[in-house]
C-alpha cells in the first residue's frame, strides 16, 4: 500500500491516541502538507523538534497497528466487499454467500 495512504489510514484509526499537540503537528505536516519550518514557526518549536515529533508519531501509529491490526482488517474487509460487488455483477449467489461469510467472520 502506498506510504501516504497507509499513514493517512493509521492516523484516521489511531490519531486520537496521540496527544493534542502531536495530532496537530502530524496533521499539518502529513495531511495539510505544511513544511517543517512552517509548523515549527507556528508551534514555537525547532524544525528538528517537528521532525522528531513526526518520526515519533509515525512510530507510535505503526506500533498501534502492529498490536491491534485495525487498518489491516479494514483493508481486507474493503477488498472482500469489492469482490462481492464484482461477483454479484458477474456470477451467482453461492460465491457471494461465501465471501459474505468471510466478512462476518472478520467482524
N, C-alpha and C positions, 0 to 999 in steps of 0.2 A: 504494500500500500504506500502511496506517495507520502513522504515525510510530513508535508504541510497538512495534508488531510488527517493523518494519524495524530499529529499534535493538536489539531482542532478537536478531533473526537475525544482525545484524552482530556483536554480542558473542559469540554462540554460535560463529560461524565464525572470528572473528579475535581474540577476547578474550585468548587465550594469547600474543598478540604484544605485549600491554601489560605494563607492569611489574606486580609483585605488588601494590604499593600502588595503582596505577591500577585494577587489576582489582577490588580490594576496595572502593574508593570508588565506582567506577562501578556495581558490582553492588548496593551498599547503596542508592544513590540511585535508580538506574533500574529495578532489579528488585524490591528489597525495600521501596521507597517510603519510605525514611528521608528526613527533611528535611535540608537542607544544614547547618543548625545542629546537628542530632543527630550527623551524620557528622563535622563539624568538631570537636565536643567529644570524640568518641570517638578521633579520629585526631590530636588535639592540633595542629590547624592552623586557620587562619581560615576563616570561612564563604566569604569571597571566594576563598580558596585552593581550597576544594572546588568552587566554581562554575567556576573557571578550569580545574581538572583535568578536570571533566566535559566542558567545552567542548573541551579538547584531545583527550580520549579519543574523543569523537564525531567530531571532525575526522579523527583518525588512522584510526578504523574505516572512515569513509567513503572515505578515500584508499586504504586497502587494497582496498575493494570496487571502486573506480574502476580499479584496476590489475589485480585478479585476477578479478572478476566471479563469484565463487563463489556468492554469495547469488542473484544474477540467474539463474544456471544452475540452482540448486536450485529456485527458484520456477517456472521454466519447465518443468523435468522434472516437478515436482509437478503442475502444470496438465495436462501431457500424460498422466500416469498417471490423473488423474481423467477425462480424455477417454476413455482406454482402458476404464476401468470403465463409463462411461456407454454407450459404443458396444458393449461386449460384452453389455450387457443389451438393447440396442435393435436392433442390426444384425448384420452378419456379419463374417467373418474378414478380408476384403480391407482394410477400413478399419483394423481393429485391427493388421494387419501393417504398414501404412503408418506409423501412429503409433509402433509399436514400433521401426521402423527409424529414425525421427527421434530417438527417445530414445537408441538405441545410438549414433547419430552424435554426439549431445551429450556422451555419456560418453567 
